[in-house]
Amino acid sequence: MNLLYWLEPWEPSPTVVIAVLVAGVLFARGARKAKVSASRRVAFWFGLVALYVALHTRLDYFFEHEFFMHRAQHLVLHHLGPFFIALSYPGAAIRAGIPFAWRQRFVRPALAQPFVRATLDVLFNPVVAVVLFVGLIYFWLLSPIHFVAMLDWRLYRVMNWSMVIDGLLFWWLVVDPRPAPPARLAPGRRILMVVAAIPPQIVLGALIFFTPHELYPIYSICGRAFTWLSPLRDQQIGGLLLWIPGSMMSVIGALIALRHWMRLSARGRLSDERAARAGLALRQAARASH
C-alpha cells in the first residue's frame, strides 16, 4: 500500500474538497499581496493539510472504528489544525485573495448586516467562546449522542465540522497578535479564556480514563479496526488523548497569548490600546446621545 492509497477518501465529501480548495486558493493568491512571512505560510498550510487528512482520507475508517483514533481525529480538528491556521493570522491574506469587486459587492455588505455583526459579537464573547469550546467536547462525548453520531453519516459530518469551526473561532481569539482594538480581546483576557478551558478537559479525560466499564459500545457493535486492543484499553487511550495533549495545546495557546502580551507591552502598544478603547467608548456615547 502506497501513500496514494491512504490519501484516498474513505467517504468522499465534496464539501471538504471545496472548503479546502477555496481556503487554499484564496490564501495562496493573497499571500503574495499581503507579504505573508514564510513561517506564517508554513503554519497555514500545515493546519489546512492536517484538517484535510483528518477529514478526507482513508484514515477516516479508523476514526470510525476505534475510540482512541476518533479522539485523535478530534484533537486535530478542534485543536491542532485550527490552532496552526489561527497562528498564521491568515485574515489579511484571505481578504487580499478575494477579488476586489467581490469584496465590495458581497463580503462587506454581508459583514455589515446587523444580524451578522450581532452573531459574531456573541460567538466572540470570551465566556461564550469557552463554553462552546468545552461544551462541544462534552456534548459529542455523551454516550447516547456519540452512539447516534457514529451511525448517522450526516450527524457524523455535522459533528466534525462543528469541531473545526469552533476550533477556528476559539484559537483565532486566543492567538490574535494585535492589541484590542482592533483585536476583540485584550491579551490578558485571552490568557484567562484559554486557561479556563483546561480544567474541564482534564476532568472529562480523567473520567473517561478511570471509568471501569465501556462507555462507547458503538465501536464494539460496528467492529473494531484493531482487534488486539481491548475496549477498555481503547477507551483509556482516548481519555488520555483528551486529558494530556488536549490540555497541553491550551497551555501552549496561553503561552503564545502571554508572549503577545509581553511584546505589546514592551512596544507601548497597551497604552495605545487603552486610548483606543476610550476613544471608541466616546464615539459610542456620542452616537447614543444622537
Buried (B, 14 or more C-beta within 10 A) or exposed (E): EEEEEEEEBBBEBEEBBEBBEEBBEBBBBBBEEBEBEEEBBEBBBBBBBBBBBBBBBBBBEBBBBBBBBBBBBBBBBBBBBBBBBBBBBBEBBBBBBBEEEEBEEEEEEEEEEEEEEEEEEEBBBBEBBBBBBBEBBEBBBEEEBBBEBBEEEEBBBEBBBBBBBBBBBBBBBBBBBBBBEEBBBBBEBBBBBBBBBBEBBBBBBBBBBEEEEBBBEBBBEEEBBEEEBEBBEBBBBBBBBBBBBBBEBBEBBBEBBBEBBEEBBEEEBBEEBEEBBEEEEEEEEEEEEE
